[in-house]
Structure formats: structure tokens, C-alpha cells
Amino acid sequence: MAAGVQVRDVAITGGLELQIVRMEPGAGFPRHAHGSPEFIYILEGELVQNGQRLGPGWASVSGAGTVDEDVHSDTGCTFLLVDRPFQPEGG
């Protein structure tokens, strides 16, 4: 997914997947668009999503078609992610 990011699949059902994502301090994701809604719930640490700092207990939803310009963690964090499994183009 990205350097310093570990993803563990927990469950896939009904076209959705649940993952636990762990980010090391300083890790981040490149710019990306959401093909479907994406739900996150912060378990520990702090995640910065487009300038907004999200801490433990914070939930966020990114709508289909939205773009994340800057997602990173200065402190490291762990969060739950629910979205649709990645589908390569033409696949």
C-alpha cells in the first residue's frame, strides 16, 4: 500500500472489506481518489487527513469521487478501514 503502512484483512463480505491499518510515525499515503465510500475509525495514535487531525474514537467517511491530497501520521496510528476491495482497471 505505502512505505511504513501495514494492512491486515479482517473480513470481506457483500462487496465490502474490513481492514486494520497500522501506520508508522511519518508514514503517509500518496494522493488518491475514492471509487466508492471509505469509512475509517481511529483506534490509537493520530491520523492527518487533508489537514484535519483525527484521534482515537474519531470516525470519518470519504465519499465516492473525493480525493485525498494528504493523508499521513506524524505519531503513528492504527485504524479500521471499511471500503470496497481494490479492483484493477479491466478486472
C-alpha positions in Angstrom: 0.0 0.0 0.0 2.7 2.5 1.1 6.0 2.5 2.9 5.5 2.3 6.7 1.9 1.1 6.3 0.8 -2.4 7.3 -2.7 -3.7 6.3 -4.4 -6.8 7.7 -7.6 -8.0 6.0 -10.1 -9.0 8.7 -13.2 -9.8 6.6 -14.7 -9.5 3.1 -18.4 -9.8 2.6 -21.2 -8.3 0.5 -18.7 -6.4 -1.7 -17.1 -4.7 1.3 -13.8 -5.3 3.2 -12.8 -4.6 6.7 -9.1 -4.0 7.4 -6.9 -2.9 10.3 -4.3 -0.4 9.1 -1.1 0.4 11.1 1.0 3.4 10.1 4.5 4.0 11.5 5.4 7.6 12.5 6.0 9.7 9.4 4.2 7.3 7.1 1.6 8.5 4.6 -0.4 7.7 1.5 0.1 9.2 -1.9 -2.7 11.3 -3.5 -5.6 9.0 -4.3 -9.3 9.1 -5.3 -12.1 7.1 -3.8 -14.1 5.0 -6.2 -16.6 4.2 -3.5 -17.3 5.5 0.0 -14.5 4.8 2.5 -15.1 4.6 6.3 -12.3 4.9 8.9 -12.3 4.7 12.7 -9.2 5.7 14.6 -8.2 3.2 17.3 -5.0 4.8 18.5 -2.5 7.5 17.6 -3.3 10.3 15.2 -4.1 10.4 11.5 -4.0 13.7 9.5 -6.4 13.6 6.6 -6.4 16.7 4.3 -5.3 18.9 7.1 -7.7 17.6 9.8 -6.2 15.8 12.8 -8.1 12.6 13.7 -7.5 11.0 17.1 -8.8 7.9 18.9 -12.6 7.4 18.6 -12.8 9.7 15.6 -14.8 8.3 12.6 -14.5 9.7 9.1 -16.3 9.0 5.8 -14.8 9.9 2.4 -17.5 9.9 -0.4 -17.1 8.3 -3.8 -15.2 10.6 -6.1 -13.4 12.5 -3.4 -9.7 12.9 -3.5 -7.2 12.7 -0.6 -4.3 15.0 -1.2 -2.6 14.5 2.1 -3.0 11.5 4.5 -0.2 10.9 7.0 0.6 10.2 10.6 3.3 12.1 12.5 2.8 9.9 15.6 1.9 6.6 14.1 -1.7 5.3 14.3 -4.0 2.3 14.0 -7.4 2.5 12.4 -10.2 0.4 11.0 -10.9 0.8 7.3 -14.1 -0.3 5.5 -14.3 0.1 1.7 -14.7 -2.0 -1.4 -11.8 -4.3 -2.4 -9.4 -2.8 -4.9 -10.3 -3.7 -8.5 -7.6 -3.1 -11.1 -8.9 -1.5 -14.3 -10.4 -4.1 -16.7 -10.5 -6.6 -13.8 
